[in-house]
Amino acid sequence: MRPKIKLPLPPILLNRCCGSSHGWLAFQQRRFRGIFLFHPFFGETINLPSLELYIDRITLSKNPSTSPRDFEVAAICKNLDVGDSLAILKPGNKAWFLRVFRGPRPCDVIYYNERYSVVFCEGIILSTDALPPSKSTALEFYLVKTTTNELLRVERSHPLKPDSSVKICKLVTSPTTQTFMFVDVDDLGDEVLFVSPRFHVCLGFQISGM
């Protein structure tokens, strides 16, 4: 049997995990809304300014281990009163910058090619709106960067039902108009996707003997 590795984690009853990026776990305190990053292998903690909003997802622009003074933090926040928002924390800042969305609900955010891309519940992507809104309301959307730095939009219908289906599109440049557009992807090749409500990653793999 392979040896089991026990890793220390912050108390789950006091803290809620709201994201994973570059090997770091993001937590928000359930009571005081404090936010911090924790690396389970290094045992390091980075405290961030608190935010009086419920954080749904967090992503990092760079790895804090290799860029400790040059990483940004982006979070999707939920608020029933004023609408959902995107909170961004710049290096050296002591307060978050908030952008409130009063229309469609933001589902996911990713740092891609030196900018943030946000996908909404209708399938629209901020700044790269290349597809018409989806007609179905029972969808979840995720943004994932491949190992070759391509941007994928994953569409999952009826996530909580057994007959859930998945559709994957890739961001490309139209050869005629030179504008961004999404095309369907039927085969991921030697890559595999892991997608969940708050954690998603694309990894390369190779089957032994093939």
C-alpha beads as a LAMMPS data file, in Angstrom:
LAMMPS data file: protein, C-alpha beads

210 atoms
209 bonds

1 atom types
1 bond types

-500.0 500.0 xlo xhi
-500.0 500.0 ylo yhi
-500.0 500.0 zlo zhi

Masses

1 110.0

Atoms # bond

1 1 1 0.000 0.000 0.000
2 1 1 1.108 3.519 -0.702
3 1 1 1.813 5.570 2.418
4 1 1 -0.888 8.069 3.353
5 1 1 0.134 11.691 3.761
6 1 1 -1.652 13.774 6.362
7 1 1 -1.658 17.489 5.601
8 1 1 -2.600 20.194 8.103
9 1 1 -5.672 22.244 7.215
10 1 1 -7.375 25.199 8.893
11 1 1 -10.394 24.234 11.053
12 1 1 -13.286 23.633 8.645
13 1 1 -15.915 24.579 11.245
14 1 1 -14.432 28.082 11.469
15 1 1 -13.295 28.563 7.875
16 1 1 -14.875 27.866 4.501
17 1 1 -12.742 26.894 1.510
18 1 1 -13.704 29.041 -1.488
19 1 1 -11.061 28.317 -4.091
20 1 1 -7.794 26.721 -5.143
21 1 1 -5.173 28.276 -7.421
22 1 1 -1.484 27.560 -8.082
23 1 1 -1.437 25.028 -5.223
24 1 1 -2.849 27.497 -2.690
25 1 1 -6.206 27.071 -0.934
26 1 1 -8.336 30.155 -0.267
27 1 1 -10.433 30.373 2.905
28 1 1 -12.973 32.815 4.275
29 1 1 -13.761 32.889 7.976
30 1 1 -17.384 31.971 8.539
31 1 1 -17.953 34.530 11.293
32 1 1 -15.577 37.455 10.782
33 1 1 -15.246 37.230 6.958
34 1 1 -11.462 37.289 7.142
35 1 1 -9.714 35.927 4.032
36 1 1 -6.433 34.045 3.829
37 1 1 -4.439 31.786 1.518
38 1 1 -2.964 28.532 2.792
39 1 1 -0.460 26.179 1.158
40 1 1 -1.014 22.649 2.529
41 1 1 2.420 21.353 1.515
42 1 1 4.511 24.318 2.666
43 1 1 2.327 25.181 5.661
44 1 1 2.440 28.873 4.704
45 1 1 -0.380 31.369 5.277
46 1 1 -0.996 34.714 3.540
47 1 1 -3.590 36.973 5.170
48 1 1 -5.670 39.179 2.872
49 1 1 -7.929 42.161 3.638
50 1 1 -11.362 41.093 4.874
51 1 1 -14.442 41.475 2.699
52 1 1 -17.984 41.782 4.077
53 1 1 -19.416 39.696 1.260
54 1 1 -19.946 35.982 0.742
55 1 1 -17.123 34.760 -1.502
56 1 1 -18.149 32.075 -3.967
57 1 1 -14.846 31.552 -5.808
58 1 1 -11.297 32.882 -5.673
59 1 1 -8.498 32.716 -8.225
60 1 1 -4.930 34.047 -8.320
61 1 1 -3.143 35.717 -11.226
62 1 1 0.251 34.243 -10.290
63 1 1 1.786 31.824 -7.820
64 1 1 2.467 33.665 -4.525
65 1 1 5.373 31.289 -3.865
66 1 1 7.298 32.529 -6.917
67 1 1 5.771 36.036 -7.203
68 1 1 5.140 37.090 -3.591
69 1 1 4.931 40.818 -4.438
70 1 1 3.327 40.595 -7.847
71 1 1 0.178 38.468 -7.600
72 1 1 -3.442 39.597 -7.773
73 1 1 -6.509 38.012 -6.225
74 1 1 -9.928 37.920 -7.894
75 1 1 -13.121 36.759 -6.193
76 1 1 -16.728 36.303 -7.245
77 1 1 -18.929 37.612 -4.424
78 1 1 -22.613 37.040 -3.743
79 1 1 -24.966 39.745 -2.486
80 1 1 -28.758 39.545 -2.741
81 1 1 -29.224 43.265 -2.068
82 1 1 -26.935 44.960 -4.604
83 1 1 -26.129 42.084 -6.971
84 1 1 -23.147 39.801 -7.476
85 1 1 -19.742 41.377 -7.942
86 1 1 -16.144 40.754 -8.951
87 1 1 -13.646 41.791 -6.271
88 1 1 -10.001 42.341 -7.253
89 1 1 -7.091 42.885 -4.880
90 1 1 -4.018 44.502 -6.445
91 1 1 -0.481 43.994 -5.060
92 1 1 0.150 46.238 -2.058
93 1 1 -3.467 47.389 -1.751
94 1 1 -5.294 47.167 1.565
95 1 1 -8.800 47.245 0.082
96 1 1 -10.622 45.331 -2.644
97 1 1 -11.865 46.926 -5.853
98 1 1 -15.488 45.915 -6.527
99 1 1 -17.335 45.746 -9.816
100 1 1 -21.043 45.029 -9.349
101 1 1 -23.020 43.117 -11.995
102 1 1 -26.746 43.893 -11.947
103 1 1 -27.583 41.660 -14.897
104 1 1 -26.662 37.995 -15.372
105 1 1 -25.056 36.095 -12.500
106 1 1 -21.255 35.576 -12.787
107 1 1 -20.319 31.888 -12.570
108 1 1 -16.543 31.764 -12.834
109 1 1 -13.427 33.902 -13.288
110 1 1 -9.977 33.091 -14.662
111 1 1 -6.767 35.069 -15.239
112 1 1 -5.875 34.505 -18.883
113 1 1 -3.353 36.353 -21.081
114 1 1 -2.782 39.156 -18.563
115 1 1 -6.486 39.906 -18.081
116 1 1 -9.523 38.578 -16.253
117 1 1 -12.286 36.737 -18.058
118 1 1 -15.650 36.274 -16.355
119 1 1 -18.275 33.804 -17.555
120 1 1 -21.914 34.499 -16.685
121 1 1 -24.837 32.155 -16.120
122 1 1 -26.048 32.770 -19.693
123 1 1 -22.725 31.681 -21.171
124 1 1 -21.598 35.222 -21.988
125 1 1 -17.933 35.957 -21.295
126 1 1 -16.921 39.478 -20.328
127 1 1 -14.790 41.164 -23.035
128 1 1 -14.925 38.043 -25.220
129 1 1 -18.665 37.722 -25.832
130 1 1 -18.420 35.328 -28.768
131 1 1 -21.540 33.195 -28.289
132 1 1 -25.232 34.116 -27.995
133 1 1 -26.797 33.645 -24.555
134 1 1 -27.878 30.114 -23.706
135 1 1 -31.636 29.466 -23.757
136 1 1 -31.444 27.058 -20.823
137 1 1 -31.438 28.268 -17.211
138 1 1 -30.256 24.944 -15.758
139 1 1 -26.617 25.471 -16.708
140 1 1 -23.307 26.039 -14.974
141 1 1 -20.306 27.508 -16.788
142 1 1 -16.597 27.209 -15.972
143 1 1 -13.432 28.685 -17.465
144 1 1 -10.357 26.451 -17.625
145 1 1 -6.899 27.113 -19.073
146 1 1 -5.262 24.147 -20.827
147 1 1 -1.645 23.083 -20.474
148 1 1 -0.970 24.800 -23.831
149 1 1 -2.488 28.122 -22.609
150 1 1 -5.774 27.820 -24.508
151 1 1 -9.034 28.983 -22.908
152 1 1 -11.898 26.498 -22.597
153 1 1 -15.507 27.230 -21.686
154 1 1 -17.171 24.231 -20.060
155 1 1 -20.976 24.146 -20.122
156 1 1 -22.676 21.685 -17.797
157 1 1 -26.438 21.176 -17.889
158 1 1 -28.419 20.076 -14.827
159 1 1 -25.309 19.657 -12.605
160 1 1 -27.241 17.913 -9.805
161 1 1 -29.043 15.373 -11.994
162 1 1 -27.809 11.946 -13.215
163 1 1 -28.458 12.884 -16.862
164 1 1 -26.130 15.885 -16.681
165 1 1 -24.326 16.630 -19.957
166 1 1 -21.137 18.560 -20.693
167 1 1 -20.198 20.724 -23.674
168 1 1 -16.699 22.145 -24.182
169 1 1 -15.752 25.096 -26.392
170 1 1 -12.346 26.607 -27.187
171 1 1 -11.551 30.287 -27.702
172 1 1 -10.099 30.935 -31.166
173 1 1 -9.624 33.883 -33.512
174 1 1 -11.889 34.063 -36.538
175 1 1 -9.721 33.894 -39.707
176 1 1 -12.071 36.263 -41.555
177 1 1 -12.936 38.945 -38.981
178 1 1 -9.969 38.526 -36.590
179 1 1 -12.415 38.581 -33.672
180 1 1 -12.641 36.109 -30.815
181 1 1 -15.114 33.241 -31.093
182 1 1 -15.760 29.873 -29.462
183 1 1 -15.825 26.567 -31.341
184 1 1 -16.947 23.176 -30.069
185 1 1 -14.291 20.737 -28.877
186 1 1 -14.972 17.002 -29.314
187 1 1 -11.582 15.648 -28.237
188 1 1 -9.199 16.952 -25.572
189 1 1 -6.337 14.844 -26.895
190 1 1 -3.789 14.049 -24.195
191 1 1 -5.408 16.336 -21.621
192 1 1 -8.025 15.678 -18.961
193 1 1 -10.382 18.110 -17.203
194 1 1 -11.370 18.065 -13.547
195 1 1 -14.339 20.362 -12.889
196 1 1 -16.260 21.033 -9.684
197 1 1 -18.228 24.026 -8.349
198 1 1 -15.115 25.763 -6.951
199 1 1 -12.073 23.883 -8.260
200 1 1 -11.196 23.068 -11.865
201 1 1 -7.939 22.238 -13.593
202 1 1 -6.659 20.817 -16.879
203 1 1 -3.813 18.293 -16.750
204 1 1 -1.828 16.387 -19.340
205 1 1 -1.795 12.601 -19.206
206 1 1 -0.449 9.644 -21.123
207 1 1 -1.699 6.048 -21.018
208 1 1 1.140 3.615 -20.367
209 1 1 2.003 1.433 -23.351
210 1 1 0.319 3.664 -25.931

Bonds

1 1 1 2
2 1 2 3
3 1 3 4
4 1 4 5
5 1 5 6
6 1 6 7
7 1 7 8
8 1 8 9
9 1 9 10
10 1 10 11
11 1 11 12
12 1 12 13
13 1 13 14
14 1 14 15
15 1 15 16
16 1 16 17
17 1 17 18
18 1 18 19
19 1 19 20
20 1 20 21
21 1 21 22
22 1 22 23
23 1 23 24
24 1 24 25
25 1 25 26
26 1 26 27
27 1 27 28
28 1 28 29
29 1 29 30
30 1 30 31
31 1 31 32
32 1 32 33
33 1 33 34
34 1 34 35
35 1 35 36
36 1 36 37
37 1 37 38
38 1 38 39
39 1 39 40
40 1 40 41
41 1 41 42
42 1 42 43
43 1 43 44
44 1 44 45
45 1 45 46
46 1 46 47
47 1 47 48
48 1 48 49
49 1 49 50
50 1 50 51
51 1 51 52
52 1 52 53
53 1 53 54
54 1 54 55
55 1 55 56
56 1 56 57
57 1 57 58
58 1 58 59
59 1 59 60
60 1 60 61
61 1 61 62
62 1 62 63
63 1 63 64
64 1 64 65
65 1 65 66
66 1 66 67
67 1 67 68
68 1 68 69
69 1 69 70
70 1 70 71
71 1 71 72
72 1 72 73
73 1 73 74
74 1 74 75
75 1 75 76
76 1 76 77
77 1 77 78
78 1 78 79
79 1 79 80
80 1 80 81
81 1 81 82
82 1 82 83
83 1 83 84
84 1 84 85
85 1 85 86
86 1 86 87
87 1 87 88
88 1 88 89
89 1 89 90
90 1 90 91
91 1 91 92
92 1 92 93
93 1 93 94
94 1 94 95
95 1 95 96
96 1 96 97
97 1 97 98
98 1 98 99
99 1 99 100
100 1 100 101
101 1 101 102
102 1 102 103
103 1 103 104
104 1 104 105
105 1 105 106
106 1 106 107
107 1 107 108
108 1 108 109
109 1 109 110
110 1 110 111
111 1 111 112
112 1 112 113
113 1 113 114
114 1 114 115
115 1 115 116
116 1 116 117
117 1 117 118
118 1 118 119
119 1 119 120
120 1 120 121
121 1 121 122
122 1 122 123
123 1 123 124
124 1 124 125
125 1 125 126
126 1 126 127
127 1 127 128
128 1 128 129
129 1 129 130
130 1 130 131
131 1 131 132
132 1 132 133
133 1 133 134
134 1 134 135
135 1 135 136
136 1 136 137
137 1 137 138
138 1 138 139
139 1 139 140
140 1 140 141
141 1 141 142
142 1 142 143
143 1 143 144
144 1 144 145
145 1 145 146
146 1 146 147
147 1 147 148
148 1 148 149
149 1 149 150
150 1 150 151
151 1 151 152
152 1 152 153
153 1 153 154
154 1 154 155
155 1 155 156
156 1 156 157
157 1 157 158
158 1 158 159
159 1 159 160
160 1 160 161
161 1 161 162
162 1 162 163
163 1 163 164
164 1 164 165
165 1 165 166
166 1 166 167
167 1 167 168
168 1 168 169
169 1 169 170
170 1 170 171
171 1 171 172
172 1 172 173
173 1 173 174
174 1 174 175
175 1 175 176
176 1 176 177
177 1 177 178
178 1 178 179
179 1 179 180
180 1 180 181
181 1 181 182
182 1 182 183
183 1 183 184
184 1 184 185
185 1 185 186
186 1 186 187
187 1 187 188
188 1 188 189
189 1 189 190
190 1 190 191
191 1 191 192
192 1 192 193
193 1 193 194
194 1 194 195
195 1 195 196
196 1 196 197
197 1 197 198
198 1 198 199
199 1 199 200
200 1 200 201
201 1 201 202
202 1 202 203
203 1 203 204
204 1 204 205
205 1 205 206
206 1 206 207
207 1 207 208
208 1 208 209
209 1 209 210
